[in-house]
Amino acid sequence: MPSEQTIQQHIRVACSRDGCRLFRNNCGVLRDHRGVPVRYGLQPGSSDLIGWRTITITPEMVGQRVAVFASIEVKSTTGRVRQEQQQWLDAVQAAGGIAGVARSVEDAQRLLAAKPDCVPGAGHQQQTEQA
């Protein structure tokens, strides 16, 4: 069974093309040379991979291209989504972004291929397993 790190690397490489860009988002806290905590990453619960998928707006919307925020939480086949991770995915979807859980490259490709609608969160696939 591949680790989450291996799945994540494969997803990042396979999906970062054709209008998609995904980046690793590490989150945590380290102490600087004075012992002061320094937080890094977006926020606790934010997904492993973040980025965007470029789409073309319909002619009624001036025909411009926009980048739709994408957030992919990578899990192994037995990995579980923590509550704060689910809250992050829900917030991204509610704002009109693409968000969900991927346990394989194919899962990530399905998420990124979803056609966003005008309604925030509509049409975005989500695969979660509550802890």
N, CA, C and O atoms as a Tinker XYZ file with bonds, in Angstrom:
   524  protein
     1  N      0.855000   -1.182000    0.000000    73     2
     2  CA     0.000000    0.000000    0.000000    64     1     3
     3  C      0.899000    1.244000    0.000000    63     2     4     5
     4  O      1.746000    1.385000    0.883000    81     3
     5  N      0.728000    2.148000   -0.979000    73     3     6
     6  CA     1.559000    3.356000   -1.019000    64     5     7
     7  C      1.237000    4.301000    0.138000    63     6     8     9
     8  O      0.097000    4.380000    0.595000    81     7
     9  N      2.255000    5.011000    0.598000    73     7    10
    10  CA     2.079000    5.984000    1.682000    64     9    11
    11  C      1.378000    7.228000    1.149000    63    10    12    13
    12  O      1.298000    7.437000   -0.062000    81    11
    13  N      0.868000    8.059000    2.072000    73    11    14
    14  CA     0.253000    9.323000    1.665000    64    13    15
    15  C      1.263000   10.188000    0.922000    63    14    16    17
    16  O      0.907000   10.865000   -0.043000    81    15
    17  N      2.521000   10.173000    1.363000    73    15    18
    18  CA     3.550000   10.986000    0.708000    64    17    19
    19  C      3.749000   10.554000   -0.747000    63    18    20    21
    20  O      3.863000   11.400000   -1.634000    81    19
    21  N      3.791000    9.248000   -0.995000    73    19    22
    22  CA     3.959000    8.746000   -2.357000    64    21    23
    23  C      2.749000    9.095000   -3.213000    63    22    24    25
    24  O      2.901000    9.546000   -4.349000    81    23
    25  N      1.550000    8.892000   -2.677000    73    23    26
    26  CA     0.322000    9.245000   -3.412000    64    25    27
    27  C      0.336000   10.736000   -3.737000    63    26    28    29
    28  O      0.013000   11.142000   -4.854000    81    27
    29  N      0.712000   11.545000   -2.752000    73    27    30
    30  CA     0.742000   12.995000   -2.922000    64    29    31
    31  C      1.713000   13.406000   -4.034000    63    30    32    33
    32  O      1.378000   14.254000   -4.861000    81    31
    33  N      2.899000   12.818000   -4.063000    73    31    34
    34  CA     3.875000   13.144000   -5.110000    64    33    35
    35  C      3.337000   12.784000   -6.486000    63    34    36    37
    36  O      3.484000   13.556000   -7.434000    81    35
    37  N      2.716000   11.617000   -6.601000    73    35    38
    38  CA     2.162000   11.197000   -7.886000    64    37    39
    39  C      1.033000   12.126000   -8.330000    63    38    40    41
    40  O      0.949000   12.486000   -9.504000    81    39
    41  N      0.166000   12.513000   -7.394000    73    39    42
    42  CA    -0.930000   13.431000   -7.723000    64    41    43
    43  C     -0.377000   14.764000   -8.188000    63    42    44    45
    44  O     -0.827000   15.296000   -9.202000    81    43
    45  N      0.589000   15.313000   -7.467000    73    43    46
    46  CA     1.145000   16.629000   -7.802000    64    45    47
    47  C      1.733000   16.630000   -9.211000    63    46    48    49
    48  O      1.517000   17.574000   -9.971000    81    47
    49  N      2.471000   15.584000   -9.563000    73    47    50
    50  CA     3.085000   15.507000  -10.887000    64    49    51
    51  C      2.027000   15.283000  -11.970000    63    50    52    53
    52  O      2.038000   15.960000  -12.999000    81    51
    53  N      1.118000   14.337000  -11.740000    73    51    54
    54  CA     0.133000   13.985000  -12.763000    64    53    55
    55  C     -0.887000   15.089000  -13.018000    63    54    56    57
    56  O     -1.367000   15.238000  -14.142000    81    55
    57  N     -1.219000   15.855000  -12.004000    73    55    58
    58  CA    -2.294000   16.843000  -12.137000    64    57    59
    59  C     -1.800000   18.272000  -12.366000    63    58    60    61
    60  O     -2.619000   19.157000  -12.616000    81    59
    61  N     -0.523000   18.526000  -12.291000    73    59    62
    62  CA    -0.020000   19.891000  -12.481000    64    61    63
    63  C      0.301000   20.147000  -13.949000    63    62    64    65
    64  O      1.450000   20.393000  -14.316000    81    63
    65  N     -0.724000   20.086000  -14.769000    73    63    66
    66  CA    -0.615000   20.390000  -16.203000    64    65    67
    67  C     -2.005000   20.688000  -16.735000    63    66    68    69
    68  O     -2.994000   20.549000  -16.015000    81    67
    69  N     -2.082000   21.086000  -17.964000    73    67    70
    70  CA    -3.371000   21.365000  -18.601000    64    69    71
    71  C     -4.230000   22.338000  -17.793000    63    70    72    73
    72  O     -5.411000   22.084000  -17.561000    81    71
    73  N     -3.643000   23.434000  -17.373000    73    71    74
    74  CA    -4.396000   24.464000  -16.670000    64    73    75
    75  C     -4.485000   24.269000  -15.169000    63    74    76    77
    76  O     -5.114000   25.073000  -14.481000    81    75
    77  N     -3.867000   23.216000  -14.644000    73    75    78
    78  CA    -3.864000   22.979000  -13.195000    64    77    79
    79  C     -2.455000   23.173000  -12.642000    63    78    80    81
    80  O     -1.465000   22.841000  -13.294000    81    79
    81  N     -2.385000   23.711000  -11.443000    73    79    82
    82  CA    -1.111000   23.824000  -10.710000    64    81    83
    83  C     -1.402000   23.470000   -9.271000    63    82    84    85
    84  O     -2.297000   24.044000   -8.652000    81    83
    85  N     -0.643000   22.521000   -8.735000    73    83    86
    86  CA    -0.790000   22.113000   -7.343000    64    85    87
    87  C      0.544000   22.267000   -6.629000    63    86    88    89
    88  O      1.604000   22.005000   -7.197000    81    87
    89  N      0.473000   22.694000   -5.379000    73    87    90
    90  CA     1.664000   22.913000   -4.568000    64    89    91
    91  C      1.494000   22.209000   -3.228000    63    90    92    93
    92  O      0.378000   22.083000   -2.724000    81    91
    93  N      2.591000   21.757000   -2.658000    73    91    94
    94  CA     2.568000   21.137000   -1.332000    64    93    95
    95  C      2.363000   22.224000   -0.299000    63    94    96    97
    96  O      3.023000   23.263000   -0.346000    81    95
    97  N      1.456000   21.994000    0.632000    73    95    98
    98  CA     1.180000   22.927000    1.715000    64    97    99
    99  C      1.514000   22.245000    3.041000    63    98   100   101
   100  O      0.714000   21.473000    3.569000    81    99
   101  N      2.677000   22.531000    3.561000    73    99   102
   102  CA     3.054000   22.028000    4.885000    64   101   103
   103  C      2.572000   23.021000    5.925000    63   102   104   105
   104  O      2.708000   24.231000    5.741000    81   103
   105  N      2.020000   22.528000    6.996000    73   103   106
   106  CA     1.559000   23.384000    8.085000    64   105   107
   107  C      2.199000   22.932000    9.387000    63   106   108   109
   108  O      2.405000   21.741000    9.620000    81   107
   109  N      2.500000   23.887000   10.212000    73   107   110
   110  CA     3.052000   23.543000   11.514000    64   109   111
   111  C      3.591000   24.760000   12.233000    63   110   112   113
   112  O      3.309000   25.902000   11.870000    81   111
   113  N      4.378000   24.483000   13.269000    73   111   114
   114  CA     4.984000   25.538000   14.076000    64   113   115
   115  C      6.418000   25.132000   14.383000    63   114   116   117
   116  O      6.687000   23.995000   14.770000    81   115
   117  N      7.324000   26.069000   14.207000    73   115   118
   118  CA     8.723000   25.900000   14.610000    64   117   119
   119  C      9.118000   27.087000   15.470000    63   118   120   121
   120  O      8.505000   28.151000   15.388000    81   119
   121  N     10.117000   26.909000   16.274000    73   119   122
   122  CA    10.628000   28.022000   17.085000    64   121   123
   123  C     11.839000   28.623000   16.389000    63   122   124   125
   124  O     12.709000   27.910000   15.888000    81   123
   125  N     11.876000   29.963000   16.370000    73   123   126
   126  CA    13.023000   30.630000   15.764000    64   125   127
   127  C     14.193000   30.631000   16.750000    63   126   128   129
   128  O     14.108000   30.033000   17.822000    81   127
   129  N     15.279000   31.302000   16.381000    73   127   130
   130  CA    16.488000   31.290000   17.202000    64   129   131
   131  C     16.287000   31.916000   18.589000    63   130   132   133
   132  O     17.098000   31.706000   19.491000    81   131
   133  N     15.209000   32.682000   18.752000    73   131   134
   134  CA    14.887000   33.277000   20.063000    64   133   135
   135  C     13.865000   32.447000   20.832000    63   134   136   137
   136  O     13.512000   32.788000   21.961000    81   135
   137  N     13.388000   31.359000   20.228000    73   135   138
   138  CA    12.389000   30.536000   20.884000    64   137   139
   139  C     10.961000   30.966000   20.617000    63   138   140   141
   140  O     10.027000   30.422000   21.205000    81   139
   141  N     10.781000   31.940000   19.734000    73   139   142
   142  CA     9.445000   32.443000   19.406000    64   141   143
   143  C      8.803000   31.499000   18.378000    63   142   144   145
   144  O      9.419000   31.191000   17.357000    81   143
   145  N      7.569000   31.039000   18.640000    73   143   146
   146  CA     6.911000   30.151000   17.675000    64   145   147
   147  C      6.590000   30.876000   16.365000    63   146   148   149
   148  O      6.071000   31.992000   16.364000    81   147
   149  N      6.910000   30.220000   15.266000    73   147   150
   150  CA     6.622000   30.752000   13.932000    64   149   151
   151  C      5.759000   29.722000   13.209000    63   150   152   153
   152  O      6.181000   28.586000   12.989000    81   151
   153  N      4.544000   30.135000   12.844000    73   151   154
   154  CA     3.636000   29.244000   12.129000    64   153   155
   155  C      3.915000   29.319000   10.630000    63   154   156   157
   156  O      4.266000   30.373000   10.099000    81   155
   157  N      3.752000   28.188000    9.967000    73   155   158
   158  CA     3.906000   28.160000    8.516000    64   157   159
   159  C      2.767000   27.346000    7.919000    63   158   160   161
   160  O      2.122000   26.553000    8.605000    81   159
   161  N      2.535000   27.556000    6.632000    73   159   162
   162  CA     1.402000   26.922000    5.959000    64   161   163
   163  C      0.182000   27.813000    6.058000    63   162   164   165
   164  O      0.217000   28.856000    6.711000    81   163
   165  N     -0.890000   27.406000    5.413000    73   163   166
   166  CA    -2.092000   28.238000    5.404000    64   165   167
   167  C     -2.732000   28.333000    6.778000    63   166   168   169
   168  O     -2.859000   29.425000    7.332000    81   167
   169  N     -3.136000   27.195000    7.329000    73   167   170
   170  CA    -3.723000   27.156000    8.662000    64   169   171
   171  C     -3.913000   25.700000    9.033000    63   170   172   173
   172  O     -3.946000   24.843000    8.150000    81   171
   173  N     -4.038000   25.396000   10.320000    73   171   174
   174  CA    -4.291000   24.012000   10.703000    64   173   175
   175  C     -5.551000   23.492000   10.016000    63   174   176   177
   176  O     -6.583000   24.162000    9.998000    81   175
   177  N     -5.453000   22.297000    9.455000    73   175   178
   178  CA    -6.581000   21.709000    8.750000    64   177   179
   179  C     -6.571000   21.957000    7.258000    63   178   180   181
   180  O     -7.297000   21.289000    6.521000    81   179
   181  N     -5.754000   22.916000    6.783000    73   179   182
   182  CA    -5.720000   23.167000    5.343000    64   181   183
   183  C     -5.114000   21.957000    4.630000    63   182   184   185
   184  O     -4.320000   21.220000    5.214000    81   183
   185  N     -5.485000   21.763000    3.393000    73   183   186
   186  CA    -5.163000   20.547000    2.642000    64   185   187
   187  C     -3.687000   20.412000    2.300000    63   186   188   189
   188  O     -2.927000   21.380000    2.323000    81   187
   189  N     -3.307000   19.176000    1.982000    73   187   190
   190  CA    -1.931000   18.848000    1.615000    64   189   191
   191  C     -1.511000   19.532000    0.328000    63   190   192   193
   192  O     -0.388000   20.024000    0.221000    81   191
   193  N     -2.402000   19.566000   -0.645000    73   191   194
   194  CA    -2.109000   20.166000   -1.945000    64   193   195
   195  C     -3.082000   21.302000   -2.197000    63   194   196   197
   196  O     -4.295000   21.137000   -2.072000    81   195
   197  N     -2.545000   22.444000   -2.550000    73   195   198
   198  CA    -3.382000   23.588000   -2.891000    64   197   199
   199  C     -2.927000   24.143000   -4.231000    63   198   200   201
   200  O     -1.790000   23.919000   -4.647000    81   199
   201  N     -3.794000   24.850000   -4.890000    73   199   202
   202  CA    -3.440000   25.437000   -6.176000    64   201   203
   203  C     -4.686000   25.918000   -6.881000    63   202   204   205
   204  O     -5.621000   26.415000   -6.252000    81   203
   205  N     -4.690000   25.765000   -8.214000    73   203   206
   206  CA    -5.828000   26.217000   -8.984000    64   205   207
   207  C     -5.983000   25.394000  -10.255000    63   206   208   209
   208  O     -5.071000   24.697000  -10.699000    81   207
   209  N     -7.170000   25.510000  -10.811000    73   207   210
   210  CA    -7.478000   24.983000  -12.136000    64   209   211
   211  C     -8.019000   26.144000  -12.942000    63   210   212   213
   212  O     -8.991000   26.782000  -12.538000    81   211
   213  N     -7.411000   26.423000  -14.062000    73   211   214
   214  CA    -7.857000   27.526000  -14.908000    64   213   215
   215  C     -9.048000   27.077000  -15.738000    63   214   216   217
   216  O     -9.033000   26.008000  -16.347000    81   215
   217  N    -10.078000   27.911000  -15.752000    73   215   218
   218  CA   -11.258000   27.624000  -16.562000    64   217   219
   219  C    -11.542000   28.831000  -17.444000    63   218   220   221
   220  O    -11.066000   29.934000  -17.178000    81   219
   221  N    -12.310000   28.615000  -18.476000    73   219   222
   222  CA   -12.721000   29.719000  -19.342000    64   221   223
   223  C    -14.161000   30.076000  -19.001000    63   222   224   225
   224  O    -15.045000   29.219000  -18.993000    81   223
   225  N    -14.376000   31.338000  -18.725000    73   223   226
   226  CA   -15.703000   31.839000  -18.397000    64   225   227
   227  C    -16.542000   31.834000  -19.669000    63   226   228   229
   228  O    -16.014000   32.015000  -20.766000    81   227
   229  N    -17.824000   31.630000  -19.526000    73   227   230
   230  CA   -18.725000   31.609000  -20.675000    64   229   231
   231  C    -18.748000   32.974000  -21.365000    63   230   232   233
   232  O    -18.390000   33.980000  -20.753000    81   231
   233  N    -19.161000   33.017000  -22.619000    73   231   234
   234  CA   -19.205000   34.287000  -23.343000    64   233   235
   235  C    -20.053000   35.347000  -22.635000    63   234   236   237
   236  O    -19.760000   36.540000  -22.706000    81   235
   237  N    -21.099000   34.897000  -21.957000    73   235   238
   238  CA   -21.923000   35.857000  -21.232000    64   237   239
   239  C    -21.128000   36.518000  -20.104000    63   238   240   241
   240  O    -21.528000   37.559000  -19.585000    81   239
   241  N    -20.027000   35.923000  -19.737000    73   239   242
   242  CA   -19.206000   36.462000  -18.655000    64   241   243
   243  C    -17.903000   37.019000  -19.226000    63   242   244   245
   244  O    -16.860000   36.938000  -18.576000    81   243
   245  N    -17.950000   37.570000  -20.408000    73   243   246
   246  CA   -16.880000   38.295000  -21.074000    64   245   247
   247  C    -15.792000   37.384000  -21.639000    63   246   248   249
   248  O    -14.827000   37.895000  -22.207000    81   247
   249  N    -15.898000   36.076000  -21.514000    73   247   250
   250  CA   -14.934000   35.161000  -22.113000    64   249   251
   251  C    -13.560000   35.162000  -21.463000    63   250   252   253
   252  O    -12.595000   34.689000  -22.065000    81   251
   253  N    -13.452000   35.678000  -20.264000    73   251   254
   254  CA   -12.162000   35.697000  -19.579000    64   253   255
   255  C    -11.886000   34.367000  -18.918000    63   254   256   257
   256  O    -12.801000   33.601000  -18.616000    81   255
   257  N    -10.609000   34.104000  -18.696000    73   255   258
   258  CA   -10.212000   32.904000  -17.964000    64   257   259
   259  C     -9.958000   33.282000  -16.513000    63   258   260   261
   260  O     -9.455000   34.367000  -16.221000    81   259
   261  N    -10.307000   32.385000  -15.618000    73   259   262
   262  CA   -10.064000   32.602000  -14.193000    64   261   263
   263  C     -9.465000   31.333000  -13.603000    63   262   264   265
   264  O     -9.627000   30.239000  -14.143000    81   263
   265  N     -8.785000   31.500000  -12.508000    73   263   266
   266  CA    -8.228000   30.359000  -11.791000    64   265   267
   267  C     -9.165000   30.011000  -10.636000    63   266   268   269
   268  O     -9.462000   30.862000   -9.797000    81   267
   269  N     -9.624000   28.781000  -10.592000    73   267   270
   270  CA   -10.489000   28.316000   -9.514000    64   269   271
   271  C     -9.598000   27.663000   -8.462000    63   270   272   273
   272  O     -8.849000   26.736000   -8.768000    81   271
   273  N     -9.677000   28.143000   -7.229000    73   271   274
   274  CA    -8.856000   27.610000   -6.143000    64   273   275
   275  C     -9.137000   26.130000   -5.960000    63   274   276   277
   276  O    -10.292000   25.706000   -5.981000    81   275
   277  N     -8.091000   25.347000   -5.782000    73   275   278
   278  CA    -8.219000   23.906000   -5.580000    64   277   279
   279  C     -7.479000   23.498000   -4.314000    63   278   280   281
   280  O     -6.379000   23.977000   -4.038000    81   279
   281  N     -8.096000   22.611000   -3.556000    73   279   282
   282  CA    -7.531000   22.141000   -2.297000    64   281   283
   283  C     -7.767000   20.634000   -2.195000    63   282   284   285
   284  O     -8.910000   20.184000   -2.114000    81   283
   285  N     -6.689000   19.863000   -2.200000    73   283   286
   286  CA    -6.801000   18.408000   -2.191000    64   285   287
   287  C     -6.145000   17.849000   -0.941000    63   286   288   289
   288  O     -4.950000   18.040000   -0.716000    81   287
   289  N     -6.924000   17.167000   -0.141000    73   287   290
   290  CA    -6.421000   16.481000    1.047000    64   289   291
   291  C     -6.065000   15.058000    0.626000    63   290   292   293
   292  O     -6.936000   14.302000    0.196000    81   291
   293  N     -4.789000   14.690000    0.747000    73   291   294
   294  CA    -4.324000   13.376000    0.309000    64   293   295
   295  C     -4.335000   12.411000    1.485000    63   294   296   297
   296  O     -3.815000   12.710000    2.560000    81   295
   297  N     -4.933000   11.254000    1.262000    73   295   298
   298  CA    -5.004000   10.217000    2.292000    64   297   299
   299  C     -4.652000    8.869000    1.672000    63   298   300   301
   300  O     -4.900000    8.633000    0.489000    81   299
   301  N     -4.076000    7.997000    2.479000    73   299   302
   302  CA    -3.873000    6.619000    2.042000    64   301   303
   303  C     -5.232000    5.933000    2.041000    63   302   304   305
   304  O     -6.238000    6.544000    2.402000    81   303
   305  N     -5.266000    4.687000    1.642000    73   303   306
   306  CA    -6.546000    3.977000    1.604000    64   305   307
   307  C     -7.172000    3.850000    2.980000    63   306   308   309
   308  O     -8.387000    3.693000    3.093000    81   307
   309  N     -6.361000    3.916000    4.030000    73   307   310
   310  CA    -6.895000    3.798000    5.390000    64   309   311
   311  C     -6.889000    5.120000    6.149000    63   310   312   313
   312  O     -7.344000    5.180000    7.291000    81   311
   313  N     -6.377000    6.178000    5.525000    73   311   314
   314  CA    -6.297000    7.478000    6.202000    64   313   315
   315  C     -7.669000    8.075000    6.452000    63   314   316   317
   316  O     -8.603000    7.868000    5.677000    81   315
   317  N     -7.778000    8.816000    7.540000    73   315   318
   318  CA    -9.053000    9.442000    7.914000    64   317   319
   319  C     -8.921000   10.959000    7.888000    63   318   320   321
   320  O     -7.864000   11.514000    8.186000    81   319
   321  N    -10.004000   11.607000    7.528000    73   319   322
   322  CA   -10.056000   13.066000    7.481000    64   321   323
   323  C    -10.387000   13.574000    8.885000    63   322   324   325
   324  O    -11.392000   13.181000    9.478000    81   323
   325  N     -9.531000   14.452000    9.406000    73   323   326
   326  CA    -9.799000   15.054000   10.714000    64   325   327
   327  C    -10.872000   16.133000   10.563000    63   326   328   329
   328  O    -11.088000   16.659000    9.472000    81   327
   329  N    -11.536000   16.452000   11.665000    73   327   330
   330  CA   -12.621000   17.433000   11.637000    64   329   331
   331  C    -12.149000   18.775000   11.085000    63   330   332   333
   332  O    -12.855000   19.388000   10.285000    81   331
   333  N    -10.970000   19.245000   11.497000    73   331   334
   334  CA   -10.490000   20.547000   11.006000    64   333   335
   335  C    -10.177000   20.485000    9.508000    63   334   336   337
   336  O    -10.306000   21.493000    8.813000    81   335
   337  N     -9.774000   19.333000    9.009000    73   335   338
   338  CA    -9.542000   19.183000    7.572000    64   337   339
   339  C    -10.861000   19.232000    6.812000    63   338   340   341
   340  O    -10.950000   19.853000    5.752000    81   339
   341  N    -11.888000   18.574000    7.355000    73   339   342
   342  CA   -13.206000   18.602000    6.717000    64   341   343
   343  C    -13.771000   20.021000    6.710000    63   342   344   345
   344  O    -14.382000   20.443000    5.728000    81   343
   345  N    -13.569000   20.750000    7.793000    73   343   346
   346  CA   -14.045000   22.135000    7.853000    64   345   347
   347  C    -13.366000   22.983000    6.778000    63   346   348   349
   348  O    -14.007000   23.833000    6.160000    81   347
   349  N    -12.072000   22.754000    6.555000    73   347   350
   350  CA   -11.340000   23.482000    5.510000    64   349   351
   351  C    -11.936000   23.154000    4.141000    63   350   352   353
   352  O    -12.217000   24.060000    3.357000    81   351
   353  N    -12.132000   21.863000    3.847000    73   351   354
   354  CA   -12.691000   21.456000    2.563000    64   353   355
   355  C    -14.083000   22.050000    2.356000    63   354   356   357
   356  O    -14.406000   22.507000    1.260000    81   355
   357  N    -14.901000   22.044000    3.398000    73   355   358
   358  CA   -16.243000   22.622000    3.323000    64   357   359
   359  C    -16.180000   24.122000    3.020000    63   358   360   361
   360  O    -16.966000   24.633000    2.223000    81   359
   361  N    -15.236000   24.824000    3.664000    73   359   362
   362  CA   -15.104000   26.269000    3.448000    64   361   363
   363  C    -14.673000   26.577000    2.016000    63   362   364   365
   364  O    -15.184000   27.518000    1.408000    81   363
   365  N    -13.742000   25.799000    1.472000    73   363   366
   366  CA   -13.296000   26.006000    0.089000    64   365   367
   367  C    -14.456000   25.764000   -0.869000    63   366   368   369
   368  O    -14.670000   26.550000   -1.792000    81   367
   369  N    -15.205000   24.686000   -0.661000    73   367   370
   370  CA   -16.356000   24.401000   -1.524000    64   369   371
   371  C    -17.415000   25.494000   -1.422000    63   370   372   373
   372  O    -17.979000   25.909000   -2.434000    81   371
   373  N    -17.684000   25.957000   -0.214000    73   371   374
   374  CA   -18.706000   26.994000   -0.022000    64   373   375
   375  C    -18.322000   28.291000   -0.730000    63   374   376   377
   376  O    -19.190000   29.069000   -1.128000    81   375
   377  N    -17.025000   28.518000   -0.884000    73   375   378
   378  CA   -16.550000   29.724000   -1.561000    64   377   379
   379  C    -16.443000   29.538000   -3.073000    63   378   380   381
   380  O    -16.024000   30.453000   -3.781000    81   379
   381  N    -16.823000   28.346000   -3.576000    73   379   382
   382  CA   -16.798000   28.106000   -5.015000    64   381   383
   383  C    -15.555000   27.407000   -5.508000    63   382   384   385
   384  O    -15.386000   27.243000   -6.716000    81   383
   385  N    -14.682000   26.990000   -4.615000    73   383   386
   386  CA   -13.464000   26.296000   -5.010000    64   385   387
   387  C    -13.677000   24.808000   -5.197000    63   386   388   389
   388  O    -14.751000   24.274000   -4.919000    81   387
   389  N    -12.644000   24.158000   -5.667000    73   387   390
   390  CA   -12.626000   22.711000   -5.848000    64   389   391
   391  C    -11.934000   22.128000   -4.625000    63   390   392   393
   392  O    -10.806000   22.514000   -4.319000    81   391
   393  N    -12.577000   21.217000   -3.927000    73   391   394
   394  CA   -11.985000   20.649000   -2.714000    64   393   395
   395  C    -12.466000   19.229000   -2.512000    63   394   396   397
   396  O    -13.615000   18.902000   -2.807000    81   395
   397  N    -11.585000   18.392000   -2.010000    73   395   398
   398  CA   -11.967000   17.021000   -1.711000    64   397   399
   399  C    -10.783000   16.200000   -1.274000    63   398   400   401
   400  O     -9.669000   16.707000   -1.139000    81   399
   401  N    -11.031000   14.936000   -1.056000    73   399   402
   402  CA   -10.021000   13.988000   -0.603000    64   401   403
   403  C     -9.630000   13.110000   -1.774000    63   402   404   405
   404  O    -10.487000   12.648000   -2.527000    81   403
   405  N     -8.332000   12.881000   -1.925000    73   403   406
   406  CA    -7.835000   11.991000   -2.974000    64   405   407
   407  C     -6.998000   10.894000   -2.339000    63   406   408   409
   408  O     -6.113000   11.151000   -1.523000    81   407
   409  N     -7.298000    9.681000   -2.729000    73   407   410
   410  CA    -6.537000    8.521000   -2.266000    64   409   411
   411  C     -5.709000    7.932000   -3.406000    63   410   412   413
   412  O     -5.030000    6.918000   -3.239000    81   411
   413  N     -5.778000    8.589000   -4.573000    73   411   414
   414  CA    -5.030000    8.144000   -5.753000    64   413   415
   415  C     -4.952000    9.303000   -6.740000    63   414   416   417
   416  O     -5.631000   10.318000   -6.582000    81   415
   417  N     -4.114000    9.134000   -7.757000    73   415   418
   418  CA    -4.034000   10.123000   -8.834000    64   417   419
   419  C     -5.394000   10.250000   -9.507000    63   418   420   421
   420  O     -5.829000   11.354000   -9.832000    81   419
   421  N     -6.062000    9.124000   -9.716000    73   419   422
   422  CA    -7.366000    9.144000  -10.392000    64   421   423
   423  C     -8.403000    9.932000   -9.597000    63   422   424   425
   424  O     -9.211000   10.653000  -10.182000    81   423
   425  N     -8.388000    9.803000   -8.272000    73   423   426
   426  CA    -9.300000   10.596000   -7.436000    64   425   427
   427  C     -9.040000   12.086000   -7.640000    63   426   428   429
   428  O     -9.977000   12.869000   -7.797000    81   427
   429  N     -7.769000   12.475000   -7.637000    73   427   430
   430  CA    -7.419000   13.892000   -7.808000    64   429   431
   431  C     -7.832000   14.384000   -9.188000    63   430   432   433
   432  O     -8.346000   15.494000   -9.327000    81   431
   433  N     -7.610000   13.567000  -10.198000    73   431   434
   434  CA    -7.993000   13.965000  -11.554000    64   433   435
   435  C     -9.498000   14.149000  -11.666000    63   434   436   437
   436  O     -9.952000   15.068000  -12.349000    81   435
   437  N    -10.291000   13.291000  -11.007000    73   435   438
   438  CA   -11.747000   13.452000  -11.013000    64   437   439
   439  C    -12.152000   14.760000  -10.339000    63   438   440   441
   440  O    -13.029000   15.470000  -10.830000    81   439
   441  N    -11.511000   15.075000   -9.213000    73   439   442
   442  CA   -11.824000   16.335000   -8.523000    64   441   443
   443  C    -11.538000   17.530000   -9.419000    63   442   444   445
   444  O    -12.363000   18.434000   -9.544000    81   443
   445  N    -10.369000   17.528000  -10.038000    73   443   446
   446  CA    -9.950000   18.671000  -10.845000    64   445   447
   447  C    -10.706000   18.770000  -12.167000    63   446   448   449
   448  O    -10.753000   19.842000  -12.769000    81   447
   449  N    -11.291000   17.679000  -12.622000    73   447   450
   450  CA   -12.041000   17.687000  -13.878000    64   449   451
   451  C    -13.467000   18.156000  -13.701000    63   450   452   453
   452  O    -14.152000   18.435000  -14.685000    81   451
   453  N    -13.933000   18.248000  -12.453000    73   451   454
   454  CA   -15.309000   18.673000  -12.197000    64   453   455
   455  C    -15.533000   20.051000  -12.791000    63   454   456   457
   456  O    -14.694000   20.940000  -12.647000    81   455
   457  N    -16.657000   20.225000  -13.455000    73   455   458
   458  CA   -16.981000   21.525000  -14.055000    64   457   459
   459  C    -17.677000   22.394000  -13.026000    63   458   460   461
   460  O    -18.789000   22.077000  -12.604000    81   459
   461  N    -17.040000   23.494000  -12.609000    73   459   462
   462  CA   -17.685000   24.357000  -11.623000    64   461   463
   463  C    -18.902000   25.056000  -12.208000    63   462   464   465
   464  O    -18.892000   25.495000  -13.359000    81   463
   465  N    -19.924000   25.151000  -11.419000    73   463   466
   466  CA   -21.132000   25.864000  -11.806000    64   465   467
   467  C    -21.079000   27.284000  -11.233000    63   466   468   469
   468  O    -20.127000   27.645000  -10.542000    81   467
   469  N    -22.077000   28.059000  -11.516000    73   467   470
   470  CA   -22.132000   29.412000  -10.966000    64   469   471
   471  C    -22.467000   29.404000   -9.481000    63   470   472   473
   472  O    -22.206000   30.382000   -8.780000    81   471
   473  N    -23.044000   28.305000   -8.996000    73   471   474
   474  CA   -23.410000   28.213000   -7.588000    64   473   475
   475  C    -22.201000   27.741000   -6.797000    63   474   476   477
   476  O    -21.638000   26.695000   -7.120000    81   475
   477  N    -21.775000   28.485000   -5.759000    73   475   478
   478  CA   -20.609000   28.077000   -4.994000    64   477   479
   479  C    -20.745000   26.650000   -4.478000    63   478   480   481
   480  O    -21.773000   26.258000   -3.926000    81   479
   481  N    -19.666000   25.885000   -4.677000    73   479   482
   482  CA   -19.608000   24.521000   -4.171000    64   481   483
   483  C    -20.330000   23.501000   -5.030000    63   482   484   485
   484  O    -20.191000   22.301000   -4.795000    81   483
   485  N    -21.095000   23.940000   -6.017000    73   483   486
   486  CA   -21.850000   22.986000   -6.828000    64   485   487
   487  C    -20.932000   22.254000   -7.786000    63   486   488   489
   488  O    -20.051000   22.851000   -8.404000    81   487
   489  N    -21.147000   20.967000   -7.902000    73   487   490
   490  CA   -20.397000   20.182000   -8.876000    64   489   491
   491  C    -19.018000   19.767000   -8.414000    63   490   492   493
   492  O    -18.272000   19.180000   -9.198000    81   491
   493  N    -18.650000   20.040000   -7.193000    73   491   494
   494  CA   -17.331000   19.677000   -6.715000    64   493   495
   495  C    -17.426000   18.399000   -5.895000    63   494   496   497
   496  O    -18.137000   18.339000   -4.891000    81   495
   497  N    -16.714000   17.401000   -6.329000    73   495   498
   498  CA   -16.757000   16.096000   -5.689000    64   497   499
   499  C    -15.997000   16.129000   -4.375000    63   498   500   501
   500  O    -14.984000   16.816000   -4.246000    81   499
   501  N    -16.481000   15.402000   -3.433000    73   499   502
   502  CA   -15.835000   15.330000   -2.134000    64   501   503
   503  C    -15.886000   13.891000   -1.666000    63   502   504   505
   504  O    -16.943000   13.262000   -1.703000    81   503
   505  N    -14.752000   13.364000   -1.224000    73   503   506
   506  CA   -14.704000   12.006000   -0.693000    64   505   507
   507  C    -14.127000   12.088000    0.687000    63   506   508   509
   508  O    -12.929000   12.319000    0.846000    81   507
   509  N    -14.949000   11.905000    1.689000    73   507   510
   510  CA   -14.462000   12.031000    3.053000    64   509   511
   511  C    -14.828000   10.825000    3.873000    63   510   512   513
   512  O    -15.765000   10.084000    3.575000    81   511
   513  N    -14.059000   10.660000    4.909000    73   511   514
   514  CA   -14.301000    9.605000    5.875000    64   513   515
   515  C    -14.031000   10.236000    7.227000    63   514   516   517
   516  O    -12.888000   10.564000    7.545000    81   515
   517  N    -15.048000   10.402000    8.003000    73   515   518
   518  CA   -14.912000   11.072000    9.298000    64   517   519
   519  C    -14.183000   10.187000   10.290000    63   518   520   521
   520  O    -14.379000    8.972000   10.312000    81   519
   521  N    -13.345000   10.796000   11.110000    73   519   522
   522  CA   -12.609000   10.058000   12.132000    64   521   523
   523  C    -13.534000    9.668000   13.251000    63   522   524
   524  O    -13.104000    9.036000   14.216000    81   523
